Every structure is written in structure tokens, then in C-alpha cells.
């Protein structure tokens, strides 16, 4: 699985951070940072993060 965030859509609502804190975080400048290749065991949390994003900026790709 590969995670992408469309940063042109992202408004830093941080719903992904709440859904999958192992993958998504806010840096010191409140900018979103994320692990583009999280462990497969985190797939359910990442899928929840994608569903929770109010602007649908979180995208999942198959490797």
C-alpha cells in the first residue's frame, strides 16, 4: 500500500491524524506529514483516515 495526500486539497483538518496517528502527524508548523509506505497492518487505520478526510485528500494506491 502506498499513501498519498493531495496537498492542494488538504486543509489540515487533521482527521487523518486522529484516525491513524501512526501514519499521519502535524509538524511544528502545523503542516501535515505522513508515512507514504506504512506497514500493511496499519491498512484499516489508513482506510479510516481516508474516509474521515472531509476534502478526500488522502489517497491509497496498491503497490
Secondary structure, DSSP 4 states (H G I P E B T S, - for coil): -EEEE-TTT-----HHHHH-TTTEEE-TTS-EEE-TT--GGGHHHHHHHHHH-TT--EEEE--
